[in-house]
Amino acid sequence: MLPKYPPFGKRILQDNGSYLKALQQENVELVTTGIREIVPEGIVTQDGELHEVDIIACATGFNADRFLFPMKIVGRNGIELAEQWQGDNGRAYLGITVPNFPNLFCIYGPNTNLVVAGSIAHNAESQMNYILRCLRILLESDNRTLDCRQEVHDAYNARVDEINAGTAWARRGSTTGTRTPAAGSLPTCRSASSTTGR
């Protein structure tokens, strides 16, 4: 049960004691070996051992690093968002706007995940306020589109990566739940800055 990553390198399990007590029951065995296959009698792990079970609960999660998946979003000059993001490397200015995709505004987009603490409601409200300011600029300027400038986007994301590099999530053995530090950026970590620019 001792983690192999530094404190706060992953989300911390909040336990009032019931989880650890359950693991100490006589009819409970903690198995951390990977699953090789599921058979009628139960689960066979990678080491070939059969673990007989009555119920298998599948909690497979979701694709936290594939923002807007499985939608196909096409921007300027026919570029697809998944192609620009190279599948799982989502990048957006403030986690909201993406160059080459005018009038696309993301809520809870790349680099906006609250990894340790905070209020997702406050985060979403702040993003909506930014989006509403963008829409006001569009309406008052009588323009039809608003697009994030590439250099503003790139500078912001370079700063996010720089700050994230000094966090527990960048340490060996840590993940953000979707990406390891060896892969480069940590796109699902909380945004490092709330500065804005045009």
PyMOL commands that set and color helices and strands:
alter all, ss='L'
color gray80, all
select helices_A, chain A and resi 18-23+76-78+81-84+120-141+150-164+168-170+181-183
alter helices_A, ss='H'
color red, helices_A
select strands_A, chain A and resi 35-39+42-45+50-52
alter strands_A, ss='S'
color yellow, strands_A
deselect
rebuild
show_as cartoon
